[in-house]
């Protein structure tokens, strides 16, 4: 998970949906902590999209594993949040795009207030703050570069960067790449195996496994020689 912090407004205590029970509250905090705070491009449903502030791409299986809550309850909680207009979500067979509503209302930037305080400080303090701001800008730029290389879940158990996925598609084609992801996802899900790099695992053995997979057999009837008949009398005689 990314470093940093979020604002937790006191009004959350007045929200009966979020406070329904401990699991609801925990899932809500999970969404807040994993939502994007800066915009960046990601792959979702085989398309490149711009992930906006307050959005995240996640699977209910991963939430279940990290929070220790059953997948069925995770599904019910997210559906309740959606029905009560706490979130919007767009689901696929592998993951879902969750948008937290009213994100900017509670996570807005307090820059104007900070500027008022800074205006009351001494010249030396302002210089220190200027240096800090320059350093922060550099950190933000570096952070954005890191975010661009963040691994995205293309399946419940398979994650890689957009660049790695695009390399697979460029080298083997989209259909082949998606089949490789499906094979690795099924293997990791059934065996519990973990890899430091799912992309390298695909290159190491999944590609060869898929290439070795036998293709559909052709109709053997087409291999039999066809007997020629000179006329209809010969054909009729063969049926007696």
N, C-alpha and C positions, 0 to 999 in steps of 0.2 A: 504494500500500500504506500501511496505517496506520503512524504513528510508534510508537516504543516498543521493547520487547525481550522475548525469551522466555528461559526457562531451558533450557540444553542439558546434560542430565545425563550424567555420565561413563559410565553404564551403556549408553548408546547404542553405545559401542565394542564391547560384548559381544553386540550383536544381529546375528546372521549374516544376517538377512533384510534389514535396512536397509543393511548393509555388503556386500551381494552384489557390487556394482560401483559406480562413480561415479554412474551414472544413478539407481540405486536410492537412494543416499544423498542426491542432489540433490533428487529428488522428495519424499523424506521431509522434508527441511528446508523445501521449498516449502509443504507442507501445514502444518507447524508454524507458519511465519511468517504464513500467510494465515488460520489458524483464528481464530474469534472468541474474544475474551477477556472480553467482557461479553455478556449476552443482549440481543437486539433482534429485532423483527419483520421478516420479509421475505416475499416472494412466491416460492413454489416449487411447480411443477406446477399452476399456476393456483389455488393456495390460500395463504392467509396462515398462516405458521407462526412459531414463536419459535425463532430460531437460538440454540443454547446454546453454552456455552464448549466449545472443542475441535471445533466444527463449522464447515464452510464449504461454500458453493455454488460450484461451479467446473465448467468443461468441459475435456475432455481436449485439445481443440484449443488453448485458451488456454494450458494448461500446456506444450503442445508448442512453441508460438510463443515463449513467454517463456524456456524452458529449452533450446531447440534440440534436442529429442529427438523422434523420430518419434511420431505419434499411436498407432501400433500398439504400440510399446514402452511408451508411457505406459499404455495399456490393460492390457498384461501386468503391469506393475509394480503398478498399483492392484489388479488381481485377485489377485496374489500377497500383497499386504498384507492384503487381505480374507480370503483363505484361511488366512493365518497369524495371524489375529485381531489385526492391528495397527490395522485400521480397519473400519468398517462403511460401506457406501455404498448409496444408493438412486438409481437412474438414471432419467432421462426421455429423450425424444428430443432435448432441447436441452442439458441439463446434468445434474449429479448432486449429491446431498447426501452429503458425506463427514463421518463422525464418527470422530475419533481416540480410540481406546480408551486407558484409563489416563491421560487428559489431566490430571485433577486430582492424580494420584499424583506427577507430575513438575512440574506448574505450579501447585501449591498456594500459598496466601498465607502468607508468613512473618511475619504481623503479631505473633503472640505473642513471637517472638524479638526483634523490634524494640522491643516494649514493655518487655522486660526490660532492654535496653540503655538505653532512654530513662529508665528509673527510676533509673539510676546517674548521670545527668547533672545538672548544676547547674540551679538554678531559671531562670537566664537562658537556658540552652540549651533547656530545656523550653518556654519561651515562644517561642523562635525556631521550634522544631519545631511548636508549635501553629499558628503563623502559616503555616508551610509546608503543614501538613495542611489548613488552611482553603482555601489556594490550590489544593491538589491536588484537593480535593472539587469546587471550582468547575470546575477543568479537566476532571474526570471527567464532570460534568454537561454541560459544553459538548461534550465528546467524544461522549457518548451522543446528543446532538442531531445532531451531524454524522453519526454512524453511521446514524441513522434515515434520513438523506437519501443514504446511500451507494447508488451505482448497482448494480443487480443485472442479471446476464445473463439475458435472456429468450430469447436464442438465441445461437449461437456468436459472432455479430458485432454483436448489438444489445443495448445496455444502457441502462437508465433507472432512475429512482427509482420506488419503489412508488407514490408520489403521482402521478407522471406517468402510470404505467400505469393507475391507477384513473381518472384524468381521461379517458383514451382510452376505457375501458370505459363510463364514465358518459355520455360524449358520443355514442359510435358503437355501443356494444354490444360484448360480449366477442368474438363471432365475427369482427366487422369488425376490431377491434383486433388480434386474433391474426393475421389475414390481412395487415394492414399490417406487422406485425413480420416475418412470413415473407417478404414482398416485399423489405423493406429488408435483411434478412439475406442473401437470395440475391444482391441487387445488390452489397452490400459484399463478400461472399465472392468473387464472380466478378471484380469490378473493382478491389478493393483500396482503394476509396474510404473515407475516414474523415471523420466529422463530430464537431464539438465537442459537439453534442447530438443524439442519435438521435431523441429525442422531437420536437425542432423539425423535423428532417428529415421525419419522418412527417407532421407538420402542414403542411409547406411543399409537398411534392409527392406523397408516397405516398398520402395520402387521396384526392387528385384522381385519381391514376392508378387506384386501385381502384374509385372511383365510375364512371370512364369505361370500365371493363372491361365488354364486352358480356355480357349475360345469355344463358342457354341459349335457343336458338330453339324456338319452339312448333311443334307438328306442323302442317305446311302442309296436310295432308289435311283438317283441320277447316275450312279456309277455302273449300273448294270447295262450291258450292251443291248441295244435295241434291235430286235429281229425285223428284217424287212420282208414284206409280203409283196409278191409280184402282182397279185390281184385279189379280188374279194373271195374267189373260190378257195385259194390257199388259206386265207384267214378263216373261212368257215370250216374247212377241213380240220384245222388245228383244234377246233372246239369240240369235235366229236370224240 
